[in-house]
Amino acid sequence: MTKGATGQRKPAGWRAARAAADPAVRRPRRRGAESRRRILEATFELAHELGYQGTSISKVVERSGLPASSVYWHFADKDALFAAMIRHSFAQWAASLPRWSAPGGTVSRRDELARRIRSAIASIATSPEFWRLGLVLSLQRQPAELQARRLFKQIRRRVIANMAEFWRQVLPGRPGRRTVGLPERLARITMATADGLFVAAQIDSRHDHERLADLLADMLESVAVRFS
């Protein structure tokens, strides 16, 4: 509790409540959020064009139209900036992805799997920048592992874990009789195939993503039945 001008005690948190209600306080916060968004989007564009090594703080300043002091206000250095950009771009990309949870109703496992794979491949094919940047960062050889690269790997592990959980819920047969680690293997081969299809699409864009997704679903279904 704090005392006001009248000497009466004010409830805890009154300053935060006042700031939330005061337009003069909210405006700088909105400007800060807008500046951060512009910096991240400028970084994403430059990274897509020039890669990690070719992107510099000075280029981000030029592309965003904001002063260097604004960039350093939000981000300690280039590595922190790239990590935030990976997190920001993933959040946008992931919004279109299907949730890897057990299918409901009368939908077959194979059909539900094909639907999800089609959606995932389409999201990579239509918005490839996030995936391309993450793979480039992963393939680069740096003296010390970049924070952005570690974050991309964490994101991939989380996606694989979600797919593995899907397989644990839908695999036929009894869990004790399955090949050890089968759900994780199925999830990893799905991710590896998505990586390969992404690279192939960058070389030759004439792929029929839906047919490839159906083929992958048939392959995974066959393996799931055989080893369960």
C-alpha positions as a printed NumPy array, in Angstrom:
array([[  0.   ,   0.   ,   0.   ],
       [  1.156,   3.565,  -0.754],
       [ -0.196,   6.945,   0.382],
       [ -1.787,   9.398,  -2.035],
       [ -1.956,  13.185,  -1.863],
       [ -4.785,  12.947,   0.671],
       [ -2.742,  10.708,   2.953],
       [ -5.019,   7.716,   2.287],
       [ -3.416,   4.413,   1.408],
       [ -3.891,   3.214,  -2.167],
       [ -4.339,  -0.449,  -3.08 ],
       [ -1.382,  -2.459,  -4.333],
       [ -0.983,  -2.367,  -8.118],
       [ -2.621,   1.031,  -8.547],
       [  0.289,   2.339, -10.61 ],
       [ -0.009,  -0.542, -13.092],
       [ -3.776,  -0.033, -13.304],
       [ -3.303,   3.681, -13.858],
       [ -0.706,   3.065, -16.566],
       [ -3.019,   0.603, -18.313],
       [ -5.838,   3.156, -18.319],
       [ -3.703,   6.154, -19.315],
       [ -3.441,   6.657, -23.122],
       [ -0.262,   8.68 , -22.61 ],
       [  1.38 ,   5.579, -21.137],
       [ -0.06 ,   3.102, -23.661],
       [  1.153,   5.053, -26.708],
       [  4.907,   4.553, -26.051],
       [  4.258,   0.862, -25.435],
       [  2.453,   0.535, -28.76 ],
       [  5.256,   2.399, -30.514],
       [  7.783,   0.069, -28.877],
       [  5.882,  -3.018, -30.049],
       [  5.594,  -1.582, -33.562],
       [  9.319,  -0.801, -33.669],
       [ 10.142,  -4.328, -32.539],
       [  7.899,  -5.81 , -35.228],
       [  9.51 ,  -3.662, -37.945],
       [ 12.989,  -4.694, -36.81 ],
       [ 12.089,  -8.396, -36.837],
       [ 10.464,  -8.21 , -40.26 ],
       [ 13.444,  -6.308, -41.697],
       [ 15.784,  -8.937, -40.238],
       [ 13.697, -11.738, -41.712],
       [ 13.786, -10.166, -45.188],
       [ 17.538,  -9.608, -45.033],
       [ 18.253, -13.089, -43.689],
       [ 16.219, -14.565, -46.539],
       [ 18.2  , -12.495, -49.075],
       [ 21.694, -12.497, -47.541],
       [ 21.853, -15.257, -44.924],
       [ 23.159, -14.905, -41.39 ],
       [ 26.638, -13.735, -42.32 ],
       [ 25.392, -11.143, -44.805],
       [ 22.87 ,  -9.617, -42.404],
       [ 24.272,  -6.893, -40.159],
       [ 22.784,  -4.503, -37.638],
       [ 23.574,  -1.615, -39.978],
       [ 21.583,  -3.293, -42.782],
       [ 18.679,  -3.906, -40.389],
       [ 18.771,  -0.218, -39.432],
       [ 18.672,   0.78 , -43.089],
       [ 15.891,  -1.66 , -44.04 ],
       [ 13.674,  -0.939, -41.022],
       [ 14.147,   2.84 , -41.144],
       [ 14.773,   2.888, -37.385],
       [ 17.901,   4.13 , -35.577],
       [ 20.526,   1.73 , -34.268],
       [ 19.626,   2.776, -30.739],
       [ 16.134,   1.339, -31.29 ],
       [ 17.557,  -2.009, -32.434],
       [ 19.885,  -2.238, -29.431],
       [ 17.088,  -1.174, -27.096],
       [ 15.2  ,  -4.349, -28.009],
       [ 18.07 ,  -6.756, -28.729],
       [ 21.478,  -7.112, -27.101],
       [ 23.252,  -8.221, -30.275],
       [ 22.806,  -9.829, -33.682],
       [ 22.488, -13.336, -32.254],
       [ 19.68 , -12.288, -29.899],
       [ 18.003, -10.49 , -32.807],
       [ 18.107, -13.627, -34.971],
       [ 16.771, -15.795, -32.156],
       [ 13.826, -13.433, -31.652],
       [ 13.235, -13.376, -35.402],
       [ 13.16 , -17.206, -35.533],
       [ 10.644, -17.268, -32.668],
       [  8.495, -14.544, -34.308],
       [  8.486, -16.145, -37.773],
       [  7.779, -19.613, -36.332],
       [  4.734, -18.306, -34.465],
       [  3.344, -16.937, -37.73 ],
       [  4.162, -20.09 , -39.713],
       [  2.899, -22.507, -37.067],
       [ -0.527, -20.865, -36.981],
       [ -1.387, -22.679, -40.23 ],
       [ -0.142, -26.106, -39.123],
       [ -2.473, -28.944, -38.134],
       [ -2.467, -30.099, -34.523],
       [ -1.017, -33.583, -34.158],
       [ -3.68 , -35.007, -31.869],
       [ -5.579, -38.265, -32.185],
       [ -8.27 , -38.248, -34.905],
       [-11.856, -38.262, -33.784],
       [-15.058, -39.677, -35.175],
       [-14.955, -42.242, -37.975],
       [-11.959, -40.814, -39.853],
       [ -9.394, -43.517, -40.565],
       [ -5.842, -43.187, -39.285],
       [ -4.442, -43.205, -42.81 ],
       [ -6.833, -40.501, -44.097],
       [ -6.252, -38.28 , -41.078],
       [ -2.508, -38.742, -41.455],
       [ -2.65 , -37.821, -45.156],
       [ -4.674, -34.695, -44.361],
       [ -2.145, -33.506, -41.787],
       [  0.852, -34.238, -43.983],
       [ -0.755, -32.38 , -46.904],
       [ -1.339, -29.372, -44.671],
       [  2.218, -29.429, -43.297],
       [  3.84 , -29.771, -46.729],
       [  1.614, -27.044, -48.171],
       [  2.574, -24.665, -45.367],
       [  6.261, -25.248, -46.066],
       [  5.776, -24.922, -49.825],
       [  3.757, -21.706, -49.673],
       [  5.736, -20.01 , -46.868],
       [  9.222, -21.468, -47.195],
       [ 11.232, -18.594, -45.72 ],
       [ 11.114, -19.761, -42.11 ],
       [ 12.082, -23.322, -43.   ],
       [ 14.827, -22.229, -45.381],
       [ 16.391, -19.926, -42.825],
       [ 16.251, -22.555, -40.09 ],
       [ 17.905, -25.181, -42.276],
       [ 20.617, -22.743, -43.395],
       [ 21.391, -21.867, -39.777],
       [ 21.496, -25.562, -38.878],
       [ 23.926, -26.371, -41.692],
       [ 26.317, -23.519, -40.991],
       [ 29.508, -24.339, -39.145],
       [ 30.232, -21.741, -36.481],
       [ 32.842, -21.807, -33.675],
       [ 30.042, -21.547, -31.138],
       [ 26.458, -22.672, -31.661],
       [ 24.232, -19.741, -32.473],
       [ 21.315, -18.994, -30.178],
       [ 19.038, -18.847, -33.241],
       [ 20.208, -22.291, -34.387],
       [ 19.571, -23.778, -30.941],
       [ 16.075, -22.298, -30.968],
       [ 15.291, -23.732, -34.406],
       [ 16.441, -27.17 , -33.24 ],
       [ 14.235, -26.87 , -30.157],
       [ 11.259, -26.02 , -32.377],
       [ 11.932, -29.057, -34.563],
       [ 12.194, -31.331, -31.518],
       [  8.861, -30.003, -30.263],
       [  7.171, -30.681, -33.612],
       [  8.653, -34.197, -33.717],
       [  7.492, -34.846, -30.152],
       [  3.947, -33.805, -31.101],
       [  3.977, -36.179, -34.08 ],
       [  5.354, -39.009, -31.937],
       [  2.538, -38.518, -29.438],
       [  0.05 , -38.741, -32.306],
       [  1.531, -42.105, -33.306],
       [  1.483, -43.396, -29.737],
       [ -2.267, -42.741, -29.628],
       [ -3.213, -44.216, -33.009],
       [ -0.85 , -47.147, -33.61 ],
       [ -2.652, -50.483, -33.896],
       [ -1.989, -53.4  , -31.575],
       [ -0.792, -53.454, -27.999],
       [  2.003, -51.037, -26.922],
       [  4.05 , -53.855, -25.356],
       [  4.298, -55.695, -28.67 ],
       [  5.421, -52.756, -30.813],
       [  8.919, -52.263, -32.109],
       [ 10.768, -50.199, -29.502],
       [ 10.716, -46.493, -30.33 ],
       [  8.332, -46.898, -33.278],
       [  6.325, -43.679, -32.653],
       [  9.529, -41.598, -32.52 ],
       [ 10.905, -43.266, -35.659],
       [  7.716, -42.589, -37.6  ],
       [  7.765, -38.961, -36.458],
       [ 11.411, -38.515, -37.424],
       [ 11.   , -40.029, -40.881],
       [  8.029, -37.711, -41.426],
       [ 10.177, -34.701, -40.523],
       [ 13.119, -35.915, -42.63 ],
       [ 10.805, -36.415, -45.613],
       [  9.396, -32.913, -45.162],
       [ 12.954, -31.553, -45.196],
       [ 13.705, -33.462, -48.396],
       [ 10.51 , -32.344, -50.099],
       [ 11.274, -28.761, -49.139],
       [ 14.753, -28.92 , -50.669],
       [ 13.384, -30.64 , -53.778],
       [ 10.735, -27.944, -54.187],
       [ 13.431, -25.248, -54.1  ],
       [ 15.192, -26.999, -56.985],
       [ 12.106, -27.982, -58.973],
       [  8.763, -26.369, -58.156],
       [  6.708, -28.724, -60.348],
       [  5.928, -31.129, -57.5  ],
       [  2.363, -32.236, -56.795],
       [  2.407, -31.806, -53.018],
       [ -0.909, -33.545, -52.427],
       [  0.119, -36.695, -54.288],
       [  3.456, -36.771, -52.486],
       [  1.674, -36.38 , -49.154],
       [ -0.68 , -39.254, -50.   ],
       [  2.272, -41.436, -50.972],
       [  4.049, -40.646, -47.703],
       [  0.875, -41.431, -45.737],
       [  0.604, -44.82 , -47.482],
       [  4.246, -45.597, -46.667],
       [  3.884, -44.608, -43.007],
       [  0.633, -46.549, -42.644],
       [  2.288, -49.644, -44.076],
       [  5.208, -49.396, -41.642],
       [  2.872, -48.709, -38.714],
       [  0.833, -51.837, -39.398],
       [  3.838, -54.044, -40.074],
       [  5.802, -53.187, -36.925],
       [  2.928, -52.785, -34.434]])
